């Protein structure tokens, strides 16, 4: 089974020499994966560095779509997922942002929906 790559920022990054910081949305994704361990069968977590450009994302999603967390879909979303915030760039479908990713995973994999 091909898993959807979920790009998260590595914790304890520096920004303009300040920090260490962590990304709250990325931490939220780690929490979701702990709440629903079965999602780990469908999602491959890839930690990337904070500085831009982010070479792991630019070839996939372009310069304008380097935010994390981001879930790149291995397969096109089903027709019944039209209400979800799926975007497309360079031929890749993706979902950006912790809440949007959680809603997508809930819809596709049947876990709880954010409330």
C-alpha positions as CSV (number, residue, x, y, z in Angstrom):
1,X,0.0,0.0,0.0
2,X,1.3,3.4,-0.9
3,X,1.0,5.9,2.0
4,X,0.3,9.6,1.7
5,X,3.4,11.6,2.7
6,X,2.6,14.0,5.6
7,X,5.3,16.7,5.8
8,X,5.9,18.1,9.2
9,X,8.6,20.6,10.5
10,X,11.3,19.2,12.7
11,X,10.9,20.4,16.3
12,X,13.3,22.8,18.0
13,X,13.9,24.9,14.9
14,X,15.4,28.4,15.0
15,X,13.8,31.4,13.2
16,X,16.2,34.4,12.7
17,X,18.4,33.0,15.5
18,X,15.5,32.8,17.9
19,X,13.9,29.7,19.4
20,X,13.9,26.9,19.7
21,X,10.3,26.6,18.3
22,X,7.9,24.0,17.3
23,X,5.0,24.1,14.8
24,X,1.7,23.8,16.6
25,X,-0.1,22.4,13.6
26,X,2.6,19.8,13.2
27,X,2.3,18.8,16.9
28,X,-1.4,18.6,16.4
29,X,-0.8,16.0,13.6
30,X,1.4,13.9,15.8
31,X,-1.4,14.0,18.4
32,X,-3.9,12.9,15.8
33,X,-1.7,10.0,14.8
34,X,-1.4,8.9,18.5
35,X,-5.2,9.1,18.9
36,X,-5.7,7.0,15.8
37,X,-2.7,4.7,15.4
38,X,-4.4,3.0,12.4
39,X,-3.8,6.2,10.4
40,X,0.0,5.3,10.5
41,X,-0.9,2.6,7.9
42,X,-2.0,5.3,5.5
43,X,0.3,8.2,6.3
44,X,4.1,8.4,6.1
45,X,5.4,11.1,8.3
46,X,8.4,13.0,6.8
47,X,10.1,15.6,8.9
48,X,11.7,18.5,7.1
49,X,13.8,21.5,8.1
50,X,12.2,24.9,8.8
51,X,14.2,27.2,6.4
52,X,12.8,28.0,3.0
53,X,13.0,27.1,0.3
54,X,12.0,23.6,1.4
55,X,13.6,21.3,-1.2
56,X,11.2,18.4,-0.3
57,X,8.1,20.5,-1.1
58,X,9.1,22.9,-3.9
59,X,9.3,20.3,-6.7
60,X,6.0,18.8,-5.6
61,X,3.9,21.8,-4.8
62,X,5.8,24.9,-6.0
63,X,7.4,27.8,-4.2
64,X,4.0,29.1,-3.1
65,X,3.0,25.9,-1.2
66,X,5.7,25.3,1.3
67,X,3.6,25.5,4.5
68,X,3.5,22.7,7.0
69,X,1.8,20.5,7.9
70,X,0.8,19.4,4.4
71,X,-0.5,16.0,3.2
72,X,0.4,15.1,-0.4
73,X,-2.1,12.5,-1.7
74,X,-0.7,9.4,-3.3
75,X,-3.9,8.9,-5.2
76,X,-6.6,11.3,-6.5
77,X,-9.3,12.0,-4.0
78,X,-12.7,10.3,-4.5
79,X,-15.5,12.2,-6.1
80,X,-17.4,12.2,-2.7
81,X,-14.6,14.3,-1.1
82,X,-15.5,17.5,-3.0
83,X,-16.4,19.3,0.2
84,X,-12.9,18.9,1.5
85,X,-10.1,21.5,0.9
86,X,-8.0,19.5,-1.6
87,X,-5.8,21.6,-3.7
88,X,-3.8,20.7,-6.8
89,X,-0.3,21.9,-8.0
90,X,2.1,20.4,-10.5
91,X,-0.2,17.4,-10.9
92,X,-0.2,16.6,-7.1
93,X,-3.3,16.8,-4.9
94,X,-2.6,18.0,-1.4
95,X,-4.3,19.1,1.8
96,X,-2.7,21.9,3.8
97,X,-3.2,22.8,7.5
98,X,-3.8,20.7,10.6
99,X,-7.6,21.1,10.7
100,X,-8.1,20.5,7.0
101,X,-5.8,17.4,7.1
102,X,-7.7,16.1,10.1
103,X,-11.0,16.6,8.3
104,X,-9.7,14.8,5.2
105,X,-8.3,11.8,7.2
106,X,-11.6,11.6,9.1
107,X,-13.6,11.5,5.8
108,X,-11.3,9.1,4.0
109,X,-10.4,6.7,6.9
110,X,-13.4,6.9,9.2
111,X,-11.8,8.4,12.3
112,X,-13.3,11.1,14.4
113,X,-13.9,14.5,13.0
114,X,-12.5,17.7,14.6
115,X,-15.1,19.5,16.7
